[in-house]
Structures are given as C-alpha cells and as structure tokens.
Amino acid sequence: MGGATLACVGVELAVPGRVLCRGLDVRFEPGQVWAVLGRNGTGKSTLVHVLAGLAQPAAGRVELDGRRIETIDPRSRAREVGILLQLEDGVYWGSVADYVLLGRFPHAAGWAGYAAQDVEAAAAALELVHMSDLAARRYSTLSGGERQRARIAQLLAQQPSTFVMDEPLQHLDLAHQAHVIALMATRARDHNETAVMVLHEPLWIGRACTHVVIFGGDGEVEAGAADDLLTRERLEHTYGCALREVSQGEGRCFVPNV
C-alpha cells in the first residue's frame, strides 16, 4: 500500500469574479500529513475537489504519479485517491456495515459483487473508528458524529494511497478528533500513505501535521513543511484573530487568545 504522489503544477483556483489561488506548485508525497488552512471561502474545498479530479483548475494541472488526474479511469483513480467531502447528498437507508462496504466498490470484481476480503476490509475499517458495535444499526439513525466516523470508515475501507479529506473532524467530540488525527498520522507513517486534510482546529495542526497549505484569502497561497510555515504570526494573519502557541509533549498547538 501507499507510494503514489499527488501533485499540483501551476494550479490556479477561481470562482466567478475572484481568484482564490495562483500558481500553486506542491507535491503531496507518501508518508506526509498535510493540513489545508484558511478562512471560510478562501479555496480549501475547491482544492479538495480539484485534487480528487472532481473539478478542473482554472489553470495548471493535477498529476497522479506524473499522469494528469482527469485522464485516469475513475475506478483506477479511486483505488489511489480517496475523498471525504464536507457535505454528503442523499439519504442511505441500509446498515452501517453496508454503508462502509460501499467503499470497496473500486475493488469489486465486476458483476461478481463484493468478495469475502471486501467484507473483511469493511469490518476492519469499522474497528479502526471504534464502531464495530454499531455495524448492524441503520445508518440513518446515527448521530452526526457517528455518521462522520462511518464516512471515515468507508474511506478507510476503500484503501487509497492518498486520503483527501474536507473537514474530517466536523461533528466529532474531542476524543474522536484526537483519535482520527492520530489514526491518519499513523497510517501515513506505517503504511506510506498520504493524508491531505482541511482543518479548522488549530489544536491539532502543529502536533500531527508534517506539512501545510495556507490560503491567504487574497489569491496567495503558501505550501511547505509545517516546521517552517506554522508560526503564530502567520496563523494570526491567516485567521484574523489572536492566538497563543502552546508546547506540550511532542509537537505544538495553537489556541485562540480570548
């Protein structure tokens, strides 16, 4: 598992009347954990869609191991790049186990349907997010936080080499936020995978992320090692609020200074 490289080459992101990002050149390498940071509406979710091949940049290109991502067959692409969107349309009436099993679709053998190894992968993913006891529940009866964990389990069952996740911590309580962040960091380290996550909680950024992309809101974007870019002054400028930097154990965290 792992090993694929996702890259932006001269990427420009835009919405009608406004440029969100100019000339983004960045490589998301195996073993790295990226945080995508910025105020609301600065381009973070747009970047997620472009990285996954769901939308085209205004200029430039996204490559997966040197191939333009839009030229890759969708099922083949899904075996390498998995996406967690911020919003999920529609209602699912099946069980939690069946919902997570949908993540195995890129690996399913055509008309033969899901194999035993697919069911095992889905069960293992539920175990990773501590939801095995809810496998038989209807997905529609879950709380917001439980649904988010089930969505993450579905992505884990997909077993991509690169995880692109838009606000994976939304709806999660503090303990589950810590677990998901630690899980993604562990997978990057132990399985040579890549995690790219839109995050709003500065509590976790400095402790778990090796690299950051920071949207400035004026069309400028910075990308690089977290140790270089994560400063209190830069984050205060990015978010427009005062922060305190706290060092405790391994890593750093930033908290609002209110």
N, C-alpha and C positions, 0 to 999 in steps of 0.2 A: 504494500500500500504506500501511497504518498509518492512524491517525486515530481509532480507536474508543476510548471511555473506559469503563472498568470501575469501578464504584463500590459501596462498602458504605454502606448507610444504616441507622444504628441497629442494626447486626448484633450479635446475641448468639450465642455458640457454647457448647454444653454437651454433656456426656456424662452418663450416669446418675450422679446424686449429686454432680455438680460442674459449676460454671460456669467455662468456660475464658476467656471474653471477654465484656465488657459494653459495649454502646453504641458499637461501632466505626463511626465515620464517616470514610471515606477515599476519595479519588478517585485511581485509577491512570491517569495521563494519558500520552498519546503522547510519546515521547522520554525517558521516565523508566525508570530501572533500580532496582527495589525489592529489598531483602533482607528476608526474614522470619526473625526471630531469636527464640531462646528455648530453654530446656532441653527435654529429651525429655518428651513428654506434655503440653505446655502448650497445644497447639491449632494448631500450624503446619500439619500435614497436613489437619486438619479445615477450616481456612481455605481451603486449596487446593481441596478438594472442593466447598466452597460457592461459591468464585469461579467454578469451571467449570460450575456448575449440576448437579453430580452428587449434591449433598446440599442439604437446606434448613437454613437457620439456625434456631435456637430462637426467635429474634425478629428483626425487621427484614427487610431485603431486599437483594439484589444486583441492580444495574442495569447494562445494557449500552447505552450511548447513551440513557439515560432509560427503557428498557424493562426490565421485570422479566425476569431472565435465564431463568427457568423457562418463560416464555410464548413464547420464541423457538424455532422449529423446530430440532431438533438439528443437522441438516446446515448450516443457515444459521448457527447458533451456532458450529459447528466451523470455519467459514470466518473467524470473527473471534477466537475464543478457542481456543488450543491448550493441551493439558495434558500434562505429563510426570509420571506417578505415580511414587511411590517404589518400588512393587513392581509387577511385571507377572506376571499369572497365565498359565498355559498354556505350551505349547511351540510354537515355529514351526520348521517343517522346510524351508522354502524358502530361497532365496538371500538374501544381504544386500540386493541390489538390489530384489528383490521385496518384502522386508520394508519398506524405505524407501518404496517405491511405494504402500504401504497408506496413507501419509499423504495421498495425493491423493484419497482416497475422497470427501471433502466436495465436491470439484470435478468428479468424474467425471460424464459426461453420461449418466446412467441406464444403460440396457441396452447402450449403445454401448461401455461399458468405458472403459479409460484411453486417452487420446489421446497423440499424439507430445509435446505440451507437458507432459503429466504425467510421461512418461519423462524428459524433459529436466530437469524440476524436481527429480526424484528424484536424477538424476545430479549435478546442481549441488549438492544438499544433501550428498551423499556427499563431494564435493570440498571443501566447507566444513569438514567434520570430518576431512579427510585420510584418507578410507577408500576412495577410488576403486579402489585396487589390490585391495581385498577384496570388490568388488561381486559376484563370482561365487561366493564362499565360501558354504557353508551357514551360516545364522545360528546354528544350534545348536552349531557348532564354535567360535564366538568366545569369547574370554576375557571376564571380567566387564567390564573396562574397554572392550573393543571393542564389547560389546553396548550399553553405556551410550552410546557415541558413535553407534552405529547408531540407537538410540532418539532421540537428539537430532536426527540427520539426518532421521528420519521426521517429527519435529515441524517441522523447517525446511521440508521438502517440503510440508507442509500449508499453509504461508504464512499463518498467522493474523496479525492485527494485534497481539494480546496473547498473550504466552507466559507460562503459569503452570506453574512447574517445581518439583517437590518433590525437593530434594537432587540437582540436576543434576550435581554434582561427585563423587558417590559412585562408587567404584571407579576413578576416573581418577588417573593419575600426575600429578606436579606440572606437567609441561609441558602436558599436556592440560587440566588445571584452568585454567591461565593462558590457554590458547587459547580455551576455551569462555566464560570470563568476558569476555575481550576481544571475542569474537565477538558476544555478546549486547549489550554496551555499544555496539559499533559499529553494530549493526542498529538499536538504539534511536535513536542519533544520526542515522544516514544514511537510514533508512527510516521514521522517525517511528513506530516500533513501541514497544511497552511490554513490559518483562520484569519478572516477579514471581517471585523465586526463594527457596526455603527454603535457607538456607546455614548450615553449621556451622563453616566455616573462616574465622576472623576475619582471616586473612592477606589476604583479598580484599575484605572488606566496604568499608573506607574508601577503597580505591583505585578501585573500579569502580562502586559503587552511589550513586545520587543521593538515594535515599530509603530509609527503613527502617520496618518494623513490628516492634515489640519486645513479645513476650509476657512478662509478668512472672511468670506462674505462679500468681497469686492472683486471677485474673479481671480484672486491669487490663492494658490494652494501650496502647502509645503508637505514634503514626504521624506521620511528618513528614520533613522534609529531613534528610539524613544529617549535614550540617554542624552541625545543631542538636542532634541526638539521639545521635550517636556520640561518646560520651565514655568514657574509661577507667573512670571510677567507675560509670557506668550499666551498662556491659557486665560489669564485675566483679560487680555486684549481680545482673544477669540470669543469669550463668553460674555464680556461686558460686565463682569462682577468681580468683587474682591475674593481672593482665595487664600487659604493657608496650606502650606506644604507640611505634611507630617511623615516622618520616617520612623518605621517601627518594624523590627524584624527584617525580612527580605523585601526590598522594593520601597516605593514611596506611594503616598496617596495625597490627593488634593481635596480639600473640603471648603465649602462656602464660608467666608469670613463674615458671618452675620451675628 
